[in-house]
Amino acid sequence: MKEWVGGVTGVTDVTGPMTEPGTRYITHFGPVASPSEVLEVEPPRRISTRFGSWILKGVSTATFLPEGTGTRIEQDMETVGLMSEITSRLFSMGSYKGSYQGELNDFAKLAEAEARKRS
């Protein structure tokens, strides 16, 4: 995860596979811990997680759709609380490394490199 999500310094306390609803884990952003839980998953098409820290909390759903010779990623973020709304708005602007678009761009590069290895 830290290869594409800006600021992630580690993931700990994983209780099961990411393919199982109910799996919990903690994502660390330096000193900030964000407990998360897999809510629903339909490999390889969709995953929904609830996450939360004092900076940003809500539900994130990623859907992977075939498009041409590649895959289109649609991500929906539902925030909870005023602080999360403000933080999410800041992360949604632009395509710098820590923005949502920047993270999707980095994820795409990793996925494309993996696809090249397999072919």
C-alpha positions as CSV (number, residue, x, y, z in Angstrom):
1,M,0.0,0.0,0.0
2,K,2.8,2.5,0.8
3,E,4.0,2.1,-2.8
4,W,1.0,4.1,-4.0
5,V,-0.8,5.8,-1.1
6,G,1.1,9.0,-0.1
7,G,2.3,9.2,3.5
8,V,1.7,5.5,4.5
9,T,4.5,4.3,6.7
10,G,3.2,0.9,7.4
11,V,0.2,-1.5,7.8
12,T,-0.1,-3.6,11.0
13,D,-2.5,-5.8,12.9
14,V,-4.0,-7.5,9.8
15,T,-6.7,-10.0,11.0
16,G,-7.2,-11.9,7.7
17,P,-7.1,-11.8,3.9
18,M,-8.2,-8.7,2.0
19,T,-10.6,-11.0,0.1
20,E,-12.8,-11.4,3.2
21,P,-15.3,-8.9,4.6
22,G,-14.6,-8.3,8.3
23,T,-10.8,-8.3,7.9
24,R,-9.3,-5.4,9.9
25,Y,-6.0,-3.7,9.7
26,I,-4.3,-0.5,10.8
27,T,-2.7,1.9,8.3
28,H,-0.1,4.2,9.7
29,F,0.6,7.6,8.4
30,G,3.6,8.5,10.5
31,P,2.2,8.9,14.1
32,V,-1.4,8.8,12.9
33,A,-3.1,5.4,13.0
34,S,-6.2,4.7,10.8
35,P,-8.1,1.5,11.7
36,S,-9.8,0.0,8.7
37,E,-12.2,-2.8,7.9
38,V,-13.1,-4.6,4.7
39,L,-16.8,-4.1,4.2
40,E,-17.4,-5.9,0.9
41,V,-15.2,-7.5,-1.7
42,E,-15.8,-9.1,-5.0
43,P,-12.3,-10.0,-6.5
44,P,-11.1,-8.7,-8.8
45,R,-13.9,-6.2,-9.4
46,R,-14.7,-4.3,-6.2
47,I,-13.5,-3.6,-2.7
48,S,-15.1,-1.4,-0.1
49,T,-13.4,-0.4,3.2
50,R,-14.3,1.7,6.2
51,F,-11.3,3.7,7.5
52,G,-10.9,6.3,10.1
53,S,-8.6,8.6,12.0
54,W,-9.1,12.1,13.5
55,I,-7.8,13.5,10.2
56,L,-9.9,11.5,7.7
57,K,-12.6,8.9,8.1
58,G,-15.3,7.4,5.9
59,V,-15.9,4.6,3.4
60,S,-13.9,4.0,0.2
61,T,-15.1,1.8,-2.6
62,A,-12.9,1.0,-5.6
63,T,-14.4,-0.7,-8.7
64,F,-12.2,-2.1,-11.4
65,L,-13.8,-2.2,-14.9
66,P,-12.4,-3.7,-18.1
67,E,-11.8,-0.9,-20.7
68,G,-10.2,-1.7,-24.0
69,T,-7.0,-3.5,-23.3
70,G,-6.8,-2.1,-19.8
71,T,-8.7,-1.5,-16.7
72,R,-10.6,1.6,-15.5
73,I,-10.6,2.3,-11.8
74,E,-13.6,4.2,-10.3
75,Q,-13.2,5.2,-6.7
76,D,-15.9,6.6,-4.5
77,M,-15.1,8.3,-1.1
78,E,-17.8,9.0,1.4
79,T,-16.4,11.0,4.3
80,V,-17.8,11.3,7.9
81,G,-17.5,14.6,9.7
82,L,-16.4,18.2,9.0
83,M,-12.7,17.6,9.4
84,S,-12.9,14.7,7.0
85,E,-14.8,16.8,4.5
86,I,-12.1,19.5,4.6
87,T,-9.2,17.0,4.4
88,S,-10.8,15.0,1.6
89,R,-11.4,18.2,-0.4
90,L,-7.7,19.1,-0.1
91,F,-6.6,15.6,-1.2
92,S,-9.0,15.7,-4.1
93,M,-7.4,18.8,-5.7
94,G,-4.6,18.3,-8.3
95,S,-2.5,15.3,-9.1
96,Y,0.4,15.7,-6.7
97,K,1.8,12.5,-5.1
98,G,-0.4,12.6,-2.0
99,S,-3.6,13.5,-3.8
100,Y,-6.2,10.9,-4.7
101,Q,-5.4,11.3,-8.4
102,G,-1.7,11.1,-7.7
103,E,-2.2,7.9,-5.7
104,L,-4.3,6.4,-8.6
105,N,-1.6,7.4,-11.0
106,D,1.0,5.6,-8.9
107,F,-1.3,2.5,-8.6
108,A,-1.7,2.4,-12.4
109,K,2.1,2.4,-12.9
110,L,2.4,-0.5,-10.4
111,A,-0.4,-2.4,-12.1
112,E,1.0,-1.8,-15.6
113,A,4.5,-3.0,-14.5
114,E,2.9,-6.1,-13.0
115,A,1.0,-6.8,-16.3
116,R,4.2,-6.4,-18.3
117,K,5.9,-9.0,-16.1
118,R,3.1,-11.5,-16.6
119,S,3.1,-11.2,-20.4
